[in-house]
Amino acid sequence: MLKSLTARAIVPVAVAVTGFVVVCCIILYSIMKTDMTSDAIKYETNQAHTIVKSTRYAMLHDDRDSLLNIIDNVGTQDGVEHVRIFNKKGLIMFSEHHEEVGRFVDKSAAGCRECHSSPVPSATLGDMKQARRFTNDKGTEILAITAPIYNEPDCYRAACHVHTSSQKVLGTLDIGLSAAPLLKNLAVMRNRMIIFSIMVLIVTIGGVASLLRRNVFLPIKFLVDFTERALQGQLPDQEFPPCGREIEKLAGNVRVMAHDLRKAREEIAKGPKGE
């Protein structure tokens, strides 16, 4: 299979280019996937902080009906799978799924372990650590954010609240969005990168093959034919076509050798002088 010079020249180039393109695309896809996931997390984190700020007035005035209305309205938005507020003990106080109210969340679940991994729960977390991905009971992949509701001076000074200023966290807002849009965008990007990679491979390998054929394979083929005819005593009269300097030099050497060989044959054919 790889006995011909053409195969031995093109196949390694094709394998090397293919490997290089595949590795580069995998690295690029991984980087872009990480960036897109980070952007989605930042967007959802901003949404969570916006909801916390939107519920601030209702919390300060202990207006549970308004707070519940806000949570229900947020929960009806496209892509929102769940939104709930639970207190420091993990008791769900408000939720778009009303049947969850009064239940305790599992502190060992994803998204809770980051804060509750030590005897003293952590009061602050980075945006990436607040995020978690999981599949719900419906089989939908969820990207969820837990945003702590901090105890601010307006909170512990309010008449309706009984907690002290030493309590840093009053509760947590938990919002989960469907990861379907993110997965769809990643799939589209992956398919486009595959198509782009195939196009790059075709153009690159085709271009390299064309250049090799023009500058290497055809001159070598002409040189082979040239030498075969020279060995048969048929010295070609045509000029060697322009090609690489090394091949042209080799052709010139073959022509000189062919001249010498023909001259020697002619002398042998004439026989020794005097006979």
C-alpha positions as CSV (number, residue, x, y, z in Angstrom):
1,M,0.0,0.0,0.0
2,L,2.8,2.4,0.9
3,K,5.3,1.2,-1.7
4,S,4.9,4.1,-4.1
5,L,6.6,7.4,-3.4
6,T,3.3,9.2,-3.7
7,A,1.7,7.2,-0.9
8,R,4.7,7.4,1.3
9,A,4.8,11.2,0.9
10,I,1.1,12.1,1.2
11,V,-0.1,9.6,3.8
12,P,2.3,10.8,6.6
13,V,1.4,14.4,5.7
14,A,-2.4,13.6,5.8
15,V,-2.0,11.8,9.2
16,A,0.1,14.6,10.7
17,V,-2.3,17.4,9.5
18,T,-5.4,15.4,10.6
19,G,-3.9,14.8,14.1
20,F,-2.9,18.5,14.4
21,V,-6.3,19.7,13.3
22,V,-8.2,17.3,15.6
23,V,-6.1,18.1,18.7
24,C,-6.4,21.9,18.0
25,C,-10.2,21.6,17.6
26,I,-10.6,19.5,20.8
27,I,-8.6,22.1,22.7
28,L,-10.5,25.0,21.2
29,Y,-13.8,23.3,21.8
30,S,-12.9,22.7,25.5
31,I,-11.9,26.3,25.9
32,M,-15.0,27.7,24.2
33,K,-17.2,25.2,26.2
34,T,-15.6,26.5,29.5
35,D,-16.1,30.1,28.4
36,M,-19.8,29.6,27.4
37,T,-20.5,27.7,30.6
38,S,-18.9,30.5,32.7
39,D,-20.9,33.1,30.8
40,A,-24.1,31.1,31.5
41,I,-23.2,30.9,35.2
42,K,-22.5,34.6,35.4
43,Y,-25.8,35.4,33.7
44,E,-27.7,33.2,36.1
45,T,-25.8,34.5,39.1
46,N,-26.8,38.1,38.0
47,Q,-30.4,36.9,37.7
48,A,-30.3,35.4,41.2
49,H,-28.9,38.7,42.7
50,T,-31.6,40.6,40.8
51,I,-34.3,38.5,42.4
52,V,-32.7,38.9,45.8
53,K,-32.8,42.7,45.4
54,S,-36.3,42.6,44.1
55,T,-37.5,40.7,47.1
56,R,-35.7,43.0,49.5
57,Y,-38.5,45.4,50.1
58,A,-41.0,42.7,50.7
59,M,-38.7,41.0,53.2
60,L,-38.0,44.2,55.1
61,H,-41.8,44.7,55.5
62,D,-42.5,41.0,56.1
63,D,-44.9,41.1,53.1
64,R,-45.2,37.4,52.4
65,D,-47.9,37.7,49.8
66,S,-45.8,40.0,47.7
67,L,-42.7,37.8,48.1
68,L,-44.7,34.7,47.1
69,N,-46.0,36.6,44.1
70,I,-42.5,37.6,43.0
71,I,-41.3,34.0,43.3
72,D,-44.3,32.7,41.4
73,N,-43.8,35.2,38.6
74,V,-40.2,34.3,38.3
75,G,-41.0,30.7,38.2
76,T,-43.3,31.1,35.2
77,Q,-40.5,32.5,33.0
78,D,-39.3,30.3,30.1
79,G,-36.4,28.0,31.1
80,V,-36.9,28.5,34.9
81,E,-37.2,25.0,36.4
82,H,-37.3,26.0,40.0
83,V,-36.9,29.0,42.3
84,R,-37.2,28.9,46.0
85,I,-36.0,30.6,49.2
86,F,-35.0,28.7,52.3
87,N,-33.8,29.9,55.6
88,K,-30.5,29.2,57.4
89,K,-31.8,25.9,58.7
90,G,-32.7,24.7,55.2
91,L,-36.4,25.0,55.6
92,I,-38.0,26.1,52.3
93,M,-40.1,29.2,53.0
94,F,-41.1,30.2,49.5
95,S,-41.2,28.2,46.2
96,E,-42.9,28.3,42.9
97,H,-43.7,24.6,43.6
98,H,-46.0,25.2,46.5
99,E,-45.8,21.6,47.7
100,E,-42.1,22.1,48.6
101,V,-42.9,24.8,51.2
102,G,-42.2,23.6,54.7
103,R,-39.8,20.9,53.6
104,F,-36.1,20.8,54.5
105,V,-33.5,20.8,51.7
106,D,-30.8,18.1,51.7
107,K,-27.6,19.8,52.8
108,S,-25.5,17.0,51.4
109,A,-26.9,17.6,47.9
110,A,-25.0,19.3,45.1
111,G,-24.8,23.0,45.7
112,C,-25.1,22.7,49.5
113,R,-21.9,20.8,50.2
114,E,-19.7,23.8,49.2
115,C,-21.1,25.7,52.2
116,H,-21.8,22.8,54.6
117,S,-18.6,20.8,54.1
118,S,-17.3,22.0,57.4
119,P,-18.9,22.2,60.9
120,V,-19.2,26.0,60.5
121,P,-20.9,26.8,57.2
122,S,-19.1,29.2,54.8
123,A,-20.7,32.6,54.5
124,T,-19.3,33.5,51.1
125,L,-18.6,31.6,47.8
126,G,-17.4,32.5,44.4
127,D,-19.9,32.5,41.5
128,M,-18.5,29.2,40.0
129,K,-18.8,27.5,43.4
130,Q,-22.4,28.6,43.7
131,A,-23.3,26.8,40.5
132,R,-24.2,23.2,40.1
133,R,-25.4,21.0,37.3
134,F,-27.7,18.0,37.7
135,T,-30.5,16.1,36.0
136,N,-34.0,16.5,37.6
137,D,-36.7,13.9,37.9
138,K,-38.0,14.9,34.4
139,G,-34.7,14.1,32.8
140,T,-33.9,17.8,32.2
141,E,-30.3,18.9,32.8
142,I,-30.4,21.9,35.2
143,L,-27.9,24.7,35.8
144,A,-28.7,26.0,39.3
145,I,-27.4,28.9,41.3
146,T,-27.5,29.3,45.1
147,A,-27.3,33.0,46.1
148,P,-27.0,33.7,49.9
149,I,-29.2,36.4,51.3
150,Y,-27.0,38.4,53.7
151,N,-28.0,40.1,56.9
152,E,-27.6,43.8,56.3
153,P,-28.1,46.7,58.8
154,D,-31.6,47.4,57.3
155,C,-32.5,43.7,58.0
156,Y,-31.5,43.3,61.7
157,R,-32.7,46.8,62.5
158,A,-36.2,46.1,61.1
159,A,-38.9,45.8,63.6
160,C,-40.2,42.5,62.2
161,H,-36.9,40.7,62.5
162,V,-35.6,39.1,65.6
163,H,-32.1,38.0,64.4
164,T,-29.0,39.8,65.6
165,S,-26.3,41.5,63.7
166,S,-23.9,38.6,64.3
167,Q,-25.9,36.4,62.0
168,K,-24.3,36.8,58.5
169,V,-26.7,34.8,56.4
170,L,-30.5,34.9,56.7
171,G,-31.3,32.4,54.0
172,T,-30.5,31.3,50.4
173,L,-32.2,31.8,47.1
174,D,-32.0,28.8,44.9
175,I,-32.8,29.2,41.2
176,G,-32.4,26.5,38.5
177,L,-32.6,27.1,34.7
178,S,-32.8,24.5,32.0
179,A,-29.4,23.8,30.5
180,A,-31.0,23.0,27.1
181,P,-30.1,26.3,25.4
182,L,-26.5,26.0,26.5
183,L,-26.3,22.3,25.4
184,K,-27.9,23.3,22.0
185,N,-25.4,26.1,21.4
186,L,-22.5,23.7,22.3
187,A,-23.9,21.1,19.9
188,V,-24.2,23.7,17.1
189,M,-20.7,24.9,17.8
190,R,-19.3,21.3,17.9
191,N,-21.0,20.5,14.5
192,R,-19.6,23.6,12.9
193,M,-16.2,22.9,14.2
194,I,-16.4,19.4,12.7
195,I,-17.4,20.7,9.3
196,F,-14.7,23.4,9.5
197,S,-12.1,20.8,10.4
198,I,-13.1,18.6,7.5
199,M,-12.9,21.6,5.1
200,V,-9.4,22.5,6.5
201,L,-8.3,18.9,6.0
202,I,-9.6,18.7,2.5
203,V,-8.0,22.0,1.5
204,T,-4.7,21.4,3.2
205,I,-4.2,17.8,2.1
206,G,-5.4,18.6,-1.4
207,G,-3.1,21.6,-1.6
208,V,-0.1,19.7,-0.3
209,A,-0.8,16.8,-2.7
210,S,-1.1,19.2,-5.7
211,L,2.2,21.0,-4.8
212,L,4.0,17.6,-4.3
213,R,2.7,16.3,-7.6
214,R,3.7,19.4,-9.5
215,N,7.1,20.0,-7.9
216,V,8.2,16.5,-6.9
217,F,6.2,13.6,-8.3
218,L,6.0,14.7,-12.0
219,P,9.7,15.7,-12.2
220,I,10.7,12.4,-10.6
221,K,8.5,10.5,-13.0
222,F,10.1,12.4,-15.9
223,L,13.5,11.7,-14.5
224,V,12.8,8.0,-14.2
225,D,11.6,7.9,-17.9
226,F,14.7,9.9,-18.8
227,T,17.1,7.5,-17.1
228,E,15.4,4.4,-18.5
229,R,15.7,5.6,-22.1
230,A,19.2,6.7,-21.5
231,L,20.1,3.2,-20.2
232,Q,18.6,1.8,-23.4
233,G,20.8,4.0,-25.5
234,Q,18.1,6.4,-26.5
235,L,19.4,9.6,-25.2
236,P,16.5,12.1,-24.9
237,D,17.0,15.3,-26.8
238,Q,14.4,17.3,-25.0
239,E,15.3,19.7,-22.2
240,F,14.4,18.7,-18.7
241,P,11.4,20.7,-17.4
242,P,12.0,23.4,-14.7
243,C,11.8,21.8,-11.3
244,G,13.8,21.7,-8.1
245,R,17.5,22.5,-8.2
246,E,18.5,19.1,-6.9
247,I,16.4,17.2,-9.4
248,E,17.7,19.4,-12.3
249,K,21.2,18.7,-11.2
250,L,20.5,15.0,-11.0
251,A,19.0,15.1,-14.5
252,G,22.1,16.9,-15.8
253,N,24.4,14.2,-14.2
254,V,22.3,11.5,-15.8
255,R,22.6,13.2,-19.2
256,V,26.4,13.4,-18.8
257,M,26.5,9.8,-17.8
258,A,24.3,8.8,-20.7
259,H,26.6,10.7,-23.1
260,D,29.6,8.9,-21.7
261,L,27.9,5.6,-21.8
262,R,26.9,6.0,-25.5
263,K,30.4,7.1,-26.4
264,A,31.8,4.1,-24.7
265,R,29.4,1.8,-26.5
266,E,30.3,3.4,-29.9
267,E,34.0,2.9,-29.2
268,I,33.5,-0.7,-28.2
269,A,31.4,-1.2,-31.3
270,K,34.3,0.1,-33.6
271,G,36.7,-2.3,-32.0
272,P,40.4,-1.7,-31.2
273,K,42.4,0.5,-33.6
274,G,44.3,-1.3,-36.2
275,E,42.0,-4.3,-36.4
